[in-house]
Amino acid sequence: MRSRVILVEDDAALRESLSNWLAREYLVVSFNSAEAFLRSLNDYGFKDEIKTCILLDFQMPGMNGVELQNRLREMHIAYPIIFTSGNAQQADIIDAWRGGAVDFLLKPFTGAKVSEVLQILFEKSSAIPLANLSANNHATLMPISQREAQVLLLLGQGYRQHEIANMLNVTLRTIKWHRASIKNKLGLNTLVEIARYCDQHHSLIKKLVDTSSV
């Protein structure tokens, strides 16, 4: 049985192109607003056993993506959400993930990129409950330095690299070097992955910051 993608996007051209692209692999139901999707719940129900993901525009007229995310959580509708946005700030991405999003795609993106993200999501859901997709087992002993741990925590809190450089009284180039090192050592490529990792391992990272030598 094909998995289902609920597409909530106010840009008509993007909504149509994405729907056409994704319909080759998935059951696609599209809406032009958060309000339209909420109204549809009574009609569709979505109470079957089809694996479902919501591809949700972050910024829309009326109810925005985060507001819809919060409303669905209040309604105990726990489909995984992938946000899309053309101009979201770093802190917005962190907040969206902490509200339950599993990924965040920055526009412009290709249909192939969306397919790649969805494929990974649905493959994981075959073996792992969707509510636990963020689970990630890492070694207790983290292969990062005290300074890298400091940078990691600040990135996880939504600070930008130039802000972290000012806070730690180092150059932006130094922070970028630490960010690259964190990526290589821990495999954290995106802000969502960083926020997820920091939330899951906050006490260990904090301990490393407090007790390790620089």
C-alpha positions as CSV (number, residue, x, y, z in Angstrom):
1,M,0.0,0.0,0.0
2,R,1.4,3.4,-0.9
3,S,2.1,5.9,1.8
4,R,0.2,9.2,1.9
5,V,1.5,12.8,1.9
6,I,-0.7,15.6,3.1
7,L,0.5,18.8,1.4
8,V,-0.4,22.1,3.0
9,E,1.0,24.9,0.8
10,D,-0.5,28.3,-0.1
11,D,1.6,28.8,-3.3
12,A,-0.6,27.4,-6.0
13,A,2.2,26.8,-8.5
14,L,4.4,25.0,-6.0
15,R,1.5,23.0,-4.6
16,E,0.6,21.8,-8.1
17,S,4.1,20.9,-9.1
18,L,4.8,19.1,-5.8
19,S,1.5,17.2,-6.0
20,N,2.2,16.1,-9.5
21,W,5.7,15.0,-8.6
22,L,4.8,13.1,-5.4
23,A,1.7,11.5,-6.9
24,R,4.0,9.1,-8.8
25,E,5.0,7.4,-5.6
26,Y,2.5,8.5,-2.9
27,L,-1.2,9.1,-2.3
28,V,-1.3,12.9,-2.2
29,V,-3.9,15.1,-0.6
30,S,-3.3,18.9,-1.0
31,F,-4.7,22.0,0.7
32,N,-4.1,25.7,0.1
33,S,-4.3,26.7,3.8
34,A,-4.1,25.3,7.3
35,E,-7.8,26.2,7.8
36,A,-8.7,24.1,4.7
37,F,-6.8,21.1,6.1
38,L,-8.5,21.4,9.5
39,R,-12.0,21.6,7.8
40,S,-11.2,18.4,5.9
41,L,-10.5,16.3,8.9
42,N,-14.2,15.7,9.4
43,D,-14.5,14.6,5.7
44,Y,-11.5,12.4,5.5
45,G,-10.8,11.4,9.1
46,F,-7.5,9.8,8.1
47,K,-8.2,7.0,10.5
48,D,-7.0,4.2,8.3
49,E,-3.6,2.4,8.6
50,I,-1.9,4.2,5.8
51,K,1.5,5.7,6.7
52,T,1.0,9.4,6.5
53,C,3.3,12.5,6.6
54,I,2.4,16.2,6.5
55,L,4.5,18.4,4.2
56,L,3.7,21.8,5.8
57,D,4.5,25.4,4.7
58,F,5.9,27.3,7.6
59,Q,4.6,30.7,6.7
60,M,1.1,31.1,5.3
61,P,-1.7,33.7,5.4
62,G,-4.1,33.1,8.3
63,M,-3.0,30.2,10.5
64,N,0.7,29.5,9.9
65,G,2.4,26.2,10.0
66,V,3.5,26.3,13.7
67,E,-0.1,27.2,14.7
68,L,-1.4,24.3,12.8
69,Q,1.2,22.0,14.3
70,N,0.1,23.1,17.8
71,R,-3.6,22.6,16.9
72,L,-2.9,19.1,15.6
73,R,-1.0,18.2,18.8
74,E,-4.0,19.5,20.9
75,M,-6.2,17.2,18.8
76,H,-3.8,14.2,19.4
77,I,-3.1,13.9,15.6
78,A,0.5,12.7,15.6
79,Y,1.5,12.4,11.9
80,P,5.1,13.4,11.4
81,I,5.5,16.9,10.0
82,I,8.2,18.1,7.5
83,F,8.2,21.9,7.4
84,T,9.1,23.9,4.3
85,S,10.0,27.6,4.2
86,G,11.8,30.2,2.1
87,N,12.9,32.5,4.8
88,A,12.7,30.9,8.2
89,Q,15.1,32.0,10.9
90,Q,17.4,29.6,12.7
91,A,15.4,29.9,15.9
92,D,12.2,29.1,14.0
93,I,13.6,25.8,12.8
94,I,14.6,24.9,16.3
95,D,11.1,25.8,17.7
96,A,9.4,23.8,14.9
97,W,11.4,20.7,15.7
98,R,10.8,21.0,19.4
99,G,7.1,21.2,18.5
100,G,7.3,17.8,16.9
101,A,8.6,18.4,13.3
102,V,10.9,15.7,12.0
103,D,12.6,17.8,9.3
104,F,12.8,21.2,7.8
105,L,13.3,21.9,4.0
106,L,14.4,25.3,2.9
107,K,13.1,26.7,-0.4
108,P,13.9,26.5,-3.1
109,F,14.2,22.7,-3.2
110,T,13.7,20.1,-5.9
111,G,11.1,17.4,-6.1
112,A,13.9,14.9,-5.9
113,K,15.0,16.3,-2.6
114,V,11.5,16.0,-1.1
115,S,11.3,12.5,-2.4
116,E,14.6,11.7,-0.7
117,V,13.5,13.0,2.6
118,L,10.1,11.2,2.4
119,Q,11.7,7.9,1.5
120,I,14.0,8.0,4.5
121,L,11.1,9.0,6.7
122,F,8.8,6.2,5.5
123,E,11.6,3.6,5.5
124,K,12.3,4.4,9.2
125,S,8.7,4.2,10.0
126,S,8.6,0.5,8.9
127,A,10.8,-0.4,11.8
128,I,10.4,2.5,14.3
129,P,7.2,4.1,15.5
130,L,6.7,7.5,13.9
131,A,6.6,9.2,17.3
132,N,10.1,7.9,18.0
133,L,11.8,8.8,14.7
134,S,14.1,11.2,16.6
135,A,15.6,8.4,18.6
136,N,19.3,8.3,17.9
137,N,21.7,6.2,19.9
138,H,25.1,7.7,20.3
139,A,28.1,6.6,22.4
140,T,28.0,8.0,26.0
141,L,31.6,9.2,25.5
142,M,31.3,12.0,23.0
143,P,34.3,12.5,20.7
144,I,34.2,16.3,20.9
145,S,36.2,18.9,22.8
146,Q,35.0,21.2,25.5
147,R,34.8,24.1,23.1
148,E,33.0,22.1,20.5
149,A,30.5,21.1,23.2
150,Q,30.0,24.8,24.0
151,V,29.4,25.6,20.4
152,L,27.0,22.6,20.0
153,L,24.9,23.7,23.0
154,L,24.6,27.3,21.6
155,L,23.7,26.1,18.1
156,G,21.1,23.8,19.7
157,Q,19.6,26.9,21.4
158,G,19.1,28.6,18.1
159,Y,22.0,31.0,18.2
160,R,23.7,31.9,14.8
161,Q,27.4,31.3,14.2
162,H,28.3,35.0,14.4
163,E,26.4,35.4,17.6
164,I,28.3,32.4,19.1
165,A,31.6,34.0,18.0
166,N,30.7,37.1,19.9
167,M,29.5,35.2,23.0
168,L,32.7,33.1,23.2
169,N,35.0,36.0,22.2
170,V,36.5,34.2,19.2
171,T,36.4,34.8,15.4
172,L,33.6,33.6,13.2
173,R,36.2,31.5,11.3
174,T,36.9,29.6,14.5
175,I,33.2,28.9,15.1
176,K,32.8,27.7,11.5
177,W,35.8,25.4,12.0
178,H,34.2,24.0,15.2
179,R,30.9,23.6,13.4
180,A,32.6,21.6,10.6
181,S,34.3,19.4,13.2
182,I,31.0,18.7,15.0
183,K,29.5,17.7,11.7
184,N,32.3,15.3,10.9
185,K,32.5,13.8,14.4
186,L,28.8,13.5,15.2
187,G,27.2,13.4,11.7
188,L,25.0,16.4,12.5
189,N,24.3,18.1,9.2
190,T,21.2,20.2,9.8
191,L,19.9,22.5,12.5
192,V,17.1,20.0,13.2
193,E,19.6,17.3,13.8
194,I,21.6,19.6,16.1
195,A,18.5,20.5,18.1
196,R,17.4,16.9,18.4
197,Y,20.9,15.8,19.5
198,C,21.2,18.6,22.1
199,D,17.8,17.8,23.6
200,Q,18.5,14.1,23.8
201,H,22.0,14.4,25.2
202,H,21.9,17.8,27.0
203,S,23.2,16.5,30.4
204,L,26.1,14.8,28.8
205,I,27.1,17.7,26.7
206,K,26.7,20.1,29.6
207,K,28.9,17.8,31.7
208,L,31.5,17.9,29.1
209,V,31.4,21.7,29.0
210,D,31.7,21.9,32.8
211,T,34.4,19.3,33.4
212,S,36.6,18.9,30.4
213,S,39.8,20.8,29.8
214,V,39.9,23.2,26.8
